[in-house]
Structure formats: C-alpha cells, structure tokens
Amino acid sequence: MKIIEPISSSVFITACAYAAGVSHNNAFMRKFGVDPEFSQPSIEKALYDGGVITFEVFYGHLMAMLNFAASGIGLSILAVAALGVIALLLWNRRRIPQLKEKLLEFSTLLGAFTPIGLIGISYIIFLTFSAFNKGTEKGEELALKFIKTCQWIEMNKGKEKHKACAFKKDDNAIWYFELETAGSKTEAKQLSELDSISYLTPQKLIE
C-alpha cells in the first residue's frame, strides 16, 4: 500500500488536471457554437490549463480551511473540544491507564478502516469535480472576452488577404468569425493553407 497509494494519488491528480483542461476547452468552443469534438486540445495544453485551474481550486479550498480554523466558529470548536478532553481526563484520572488502552485500540481500529491514502483519494475525487466545474466557468469567461473584443487577424495566402476576428489557434487550424456573421457562423482555416498570419490591434465590440 505504501507504493500503490502515492501512484494512485498521482494518477488521480493528473486525471483531475486533464478533466479540468478539457472542460475548459469544451465550454469555450460551445460559446462559439462549435461542437468540442471538432477541436480537442492537445494533452500538453489540457494538462497545462487544467493544472492552473486545479491549483486555483486547491488554493481556494486551503484558504477556506485556514479561514475557518482562524474564525470564531473554528476557535470555539477547538476550545470546546479541548475543555471536553480536560474534563474527561479529570473525571477518569484514576482510569487513565485503561483509557489510554481504549484510545489506542480505537485509533488502531480507525486507522485500519480509514487509511490516510483513502482520505487523500476521496479529497482528490472531490477536487476533480470542483476543478471540472471551475474549468467550465473559466472557459465561458474566456469566450466572452473574445466575443466582446475582436482580436483582428489578417490571413495571407499569396496575394490574397482576409481579415477576421480570431478566437483560437491550435496545432492545425486557426478559428475565427466575421463581424457580419458574429454569433451565427464560425469558421476555421488550416494553417497549412496559409502563408502567414498577421495579428492586428484588438477592437472592443461590446462594453
């Protein structure tokens, strides 16, 4: 178990980051009316985007726990628990040796049924769902940014030039829309069909 649990945790974390990256891409493409099956991110891109999202979610969970521990509620719970332990020890001061044995037996039994690895994997599963939802949210936010602001590009092929608003460039194609058909028509051009792409000054479309 000492070898299996770390390996399982690393696999779960990788899957968590990948799921977050894919959900980010899918939500982004759907905002432009494109089925995500037509443009899936590379593994490296999905893991990078998903890793950033997963870390942000984990940091949020960590800060929430720290804030709760530092809050009045957290301190009150700790104080009540400490007073309870002291009262129990005073009440059973003559039975402390027997109490130690009972506590040792209970902790051993608890450890047998709830190993640390199981708790860690349970949290990673929760983190995966949280990161997936966060990835969807971030993807939609990024799409709205490109909808509100046109990233002008000029695609060059020989003497032909075509100007449009780009919103994504992957390994094989660049995705864009025309201002006249914004919101109703999205197109993609294979990079192999172009000589060059010029990136122009962005233009804000929606305040």
N, C-alpha and C positions, 0 to 999 in steps of 0.2 A: 504493500500500500504506500510505503514511503516513496517509491519510484512512480507508481501509477498516478497518484493524486496530483503531483506537480505537472505531469504530462497532460492529464485530463484538463487541469486548470488552464494551461497554455493553449490547448486546442479550443476550449470554450471561449477564451478571450479573443483568439484570432477569429473565430466564428462570429463573435459579438461585433467586432470591428467591421468585418466584411458585411454583415447584415445591415449595419448602420450605413455603410457606404452605398450599398445597393438601394436601400430605401431612399436615401438622399437623391440618387440619380433618378429613380423611378418617379418620385414626386416632382422633381424638376422638369422631366420630359412631359409628364402628363399635363402640366400647366400650359404647355405649348401645343397640346392636342396630339402628341406623338406617343404611340404605344412604346413603352420602355424596351420591349423585345427587339426593336429596331436599332437601339443604341445602348448596349450594355457597357459599363465601364470596364477597363482592364482590371486585373486582380490588384496590381500595384496602386492604381487610382482609387479603387474601392477601399483597400486597406488603409491608404493614407487619409482619405476623407473620413472614413469610419473611425479610424484611430483618434483623430482630432475630436470628433463628436463624442466618442466613448469616454475620452479623458475629461471632456467638459461635463458630461453627466456624472462621472465618478467624483469629480471635484465638487459638484453640487451636492451629491449625497454626503460627502465627507464634511463639507461646511455645515450642512443641515444637522448632522450628528453633533458636531462641535458646538454649534449654537444652542442645540437642545441641552447638551451637557452643561453649558455655561448659563443657561436661563434659570429663572426662579423655579420652574417646574422640575428641571433636572436636578438642581441642587436640593430641592425639597425631597425628592425621591431618594437621593443618596443619603440625606440626613436621616430620614425615617428608617431606611434600611440599616444604617449604622446604629441607630438607637435600638432597633429591634434586635440586632446581633448582640449588643451590650447587655440588653435586658435578658436575653436568652442565656447568655453566659453567666450572669449573676444568679439567675434563677436555678441554673443547673451547675453551679460551681462545684458541687460535690460529685456531680456526674460527668465532669469534663472529660475524663479518660474514656468513658463509654460513649460520650457524644462525639469525640474525635473519631472513634472507630466507626460509628454510624455514618458520619460525614464522609469518611474515607471510602466506605462501602458504596455510598450513594454516588460520590464523584466518579468512582471506578465504573459503576453501572451506567451512569450518564455518558461517560466517555466512550463506553463500548457501543452505545446505540447512536450517539451523535458525534462522530469524529469531526475534527476540525476541517478536513477536506470536504466533507459533505456540506457543512455550513458554508464554506467558501464557494463551492459549486452552485449551491442554492442562490447565493447572492449574485453570482455571475449570470445565472439564468434570468434573475430579476433585472440585472444591469442590461442584458441583451434586449429585453422588451422595452426598457426605458430608452436605450440608445436607438433602437429601431424607430420608435415614435419621434424621438428628437431629430433623427435623420430626415424623416418625412417633413417635419416642421421646417427644418433648415433648408431643405430642397425647395419648398414652396416659397420661402422668403427670398432665396436667391433668384428664383424665376421671376418674381415680382420686380426685383431690382432691374433685370434685363428688359422687362416689359415697360417699366416706367422710364428707362433710359436706353436709348438706341446706341449700341456700340457699332458705329459705322465702319464698314469694311469695303474695300474695293478689290474684287477678284479679277485677276488679269490672265487672259489666255490669248497669246499673240497680240493682235491689235484690239481685241475685244476687251471691254471693261464693264464690269457690272457692280453696281453699288447696292448694298442692302444692310440690314441690321442683323448682326451675328449674335448668337447667344451660347453657342457651344462649339468646341473643336476637339475631336477625338483623334485617334491614330489614323483613321482613314478618310474622314469627311469633316466638313465644316457645315454647321446648321445655321440657318438664317430665315428671316421673314422680310417681306416688303412692307413698307409703311401703309401702302394702299390696301393690303390684304391682312394687316395685323390682326391676330386673333382668329383668323379663319383659314389661313394657309401657311404651312411651314415647309421649307424645302431644305435639301442637303445637296452639297456638291462634293464629289470625290476629289481629294487632294491631288490625285494623280492626273486629273483632268485640267489642273490649273498650273500656270507658270509661277505665279506669285500671289500673295495676299497682302494688301496694304491696310493697316489699321489706322483709321482716321479719328478725329476728335469726337467723343461721345456727345450725344444731344439729348437733353432731358425732354421727354414727351409728356409725362404726367407729373404734376406737382404732388 
